[in-house]
Amino acid sequence: MSSNQKKFAPEWLLEPKDINSIEQSVWPSGLARTASGDVSIAGVPVGQLATQFGTPLMVIDQNDFFARGKKVKKAFDDAAARIGTSSKTYYASKSLLTTEIVKWIDKLGLNLDVSTGGELALALAGGISPDRIGLHGSNKSLFEIGKAVTANVGTIVIDSDIEIERIASVAGAQDKIQAVRIRVNSGVHAHTHEYLATAREDQKFGIAISDVPALVEKIRSHSHLKFLGLHSHIGSQIFSMDGFIESVRRLLPLHKQLLAGGEVPELNVGGGFGINYTSADKAPEIEQFADRIADEVAKICSELEISVPVLCFEPGRVISGPAGITLYNVGTIKDVQLNEDGVSGVRKYVSIDGGMSDNARPSLYGADYSPILASRVSSAASVLSRVVGKHCESGDIVVKNCYLPEDISPNDLLAVAATGAYCHSLASNYNYVTRPAIVAVKDGSVQLVLRAETEADMFARDPGYSEE
Ligand SMILES: Cc1ncc(COP(=O)(O)O)c(C=O)c1O
């Protein structure tokens, strides 16, 4: 590649020594190149998957998902046990949810965090015991609260004063005692994208620390509510321990203050544990987060002379994200001439048959991803490229900065790594594009988890539409 093109690449993006190589840190453990040069996942060639299910297609490496789920649960269990308490891990279902995923979460012994009536309905349909479900949401309707209490969900996280009365009245009407947490806006800013950071003062989530004691008193005044403890979620895709440490430093003195008025058995520190999307990312291992948080909790509890509460966590992305990939078919290709400060270069724009409708994260957050040519190997040179979608937005980008082989061509298959989390969940029908299928692959076999949306599905709500 000419040095001119490097001018148009971000500093973090390294040109691969071998354009056909697989960067282990971003791909599921079951993904490999076969002897014939194409890529297989859990022993199933990607070409076979694309032929059978069409593209775009989300493929989840089931063994990889399970390995991550086990590792995360064990990390939190071990860290909690080491400081003399126990842990509860809630899989954040907003990252990826289907009834099959609920079954996996159940098998893994994890709890499940849902945020809406829709996620709750799917969780219940997936068969997990309701007492293992925690309901979140910053604006739960009475209807959603009613559904949750009727279903006997384990916990509800209160996000505003209004919800206290709502939950108490529904629980009272059913003569039940509903366990609740209270979400705190701790003012901690996790080092992540602004829209991914959720515990700063000027945003919609949670209750200011100064307002919490009065609200907890209110909760305790209702005989149909049981207060479990504080909850904080400081953001998502976090690599640094600092935010979590600062968060527990702010929450535990408040936790101690609340102990004066009754029991506070648990402390929920939320999710947000980051993953690798590109070779430049170096996400800490989940054990590092677990141990560091647990050590800090133990230290502060000892300083405050209080017993260590049960620790709760809500990881989503770190379980579902790296286990999923998306397969796309390559369509049109353009070499776009670049010119900046008198320096010229070329960027190859590679269009695929999906885009921001199946992966909104690059356009929402400027998220980076890593692609590979998956249907064959190439001996061509690597060229600075951008993978773009088929939608009517110039921001419809799936991979903003990457290297692809110069000879990439229409009908090649492209795989994009780490799309398991917040891609299907955020998918849309923009431009009336149907949403992709999801398949799970394991030990050479394939299971359809969610069929591809059809035009009939998409247009079913339009009374004037009829299929030819
Ligand atoms: C309250 C809450 N808990 C947990 C999560 C999961 O975050 P992540 O998938 O980054 O672990 C989120 C994500 O936004 C959240 O809002």
The ligand as a MOL file (V3000), in Angstrom:
LIG
                    3D

  0  0  0     0  0            999 V3000
M  V30 BEGIN CTAB
M  V30 COUNTS 16 16 0 0 0
M  V30 BEGIN ATOM
M  V30 1 C -29.3230 -1.1840 33.3740 0
M  V30 2 C -28.4350 -1.9170 32.4550 0
M  V30 3 N -27.8200 -3.0240 32.9050 0
M  V30 4 C -26.9990 -3.7330 32.1060 0
M  V30 5 C -26.7420 -3.3310 30.8080 0
M  V30 6 C -25.8190 -4.1670 29.9700 0
M  V30 7 O -24.7180 -3.5030 29.4940 0
M  V30 8 P -23.6130 -4.3260 28.7110 0
M  V30 9 O -24.2890 -5.0940 27.6470 0
M  V30 10 O -22.6950 -3.2760 28.1720 0
M  V30 11 O -22.9350 -5.2260 29.7060 0
M  V30 12 C -27.3450 -2.1820 30.3100 0
M  V30 13 C -27.0690 -1.7250 28.9530 0
M  V30 14 O -27.3610 -0.6720 28.4880 0
M  V30 15 C -28.2250 -1.4510 31.1630 0
M  V30 16 O -28.8450 -0.3540 30.7160 0
M  V30 END ATOM
M  V30 BEGIN BOND
M  V30 1 1 1 2
M  V30 2 1 2 3
M  V30 3 2 2 15
M  V30 4 2 3 4
M  V30 5 1 4 5
M  V30 6 1 5 6
M  V30 7 2 5 12
M  V30 8 1 6 7
M  V30 9 1 7 8
M  V30 10 2 8 9
M  V30 11 1 8 10
M  V30 12 1 8 11
M  V30 13 1 12 13
M  V30 14 1 12 15
M  V30 15 2 13 14
M  V30 16 1 15 16
M  V30 END BOND
M  V30 END CTAB
M  END
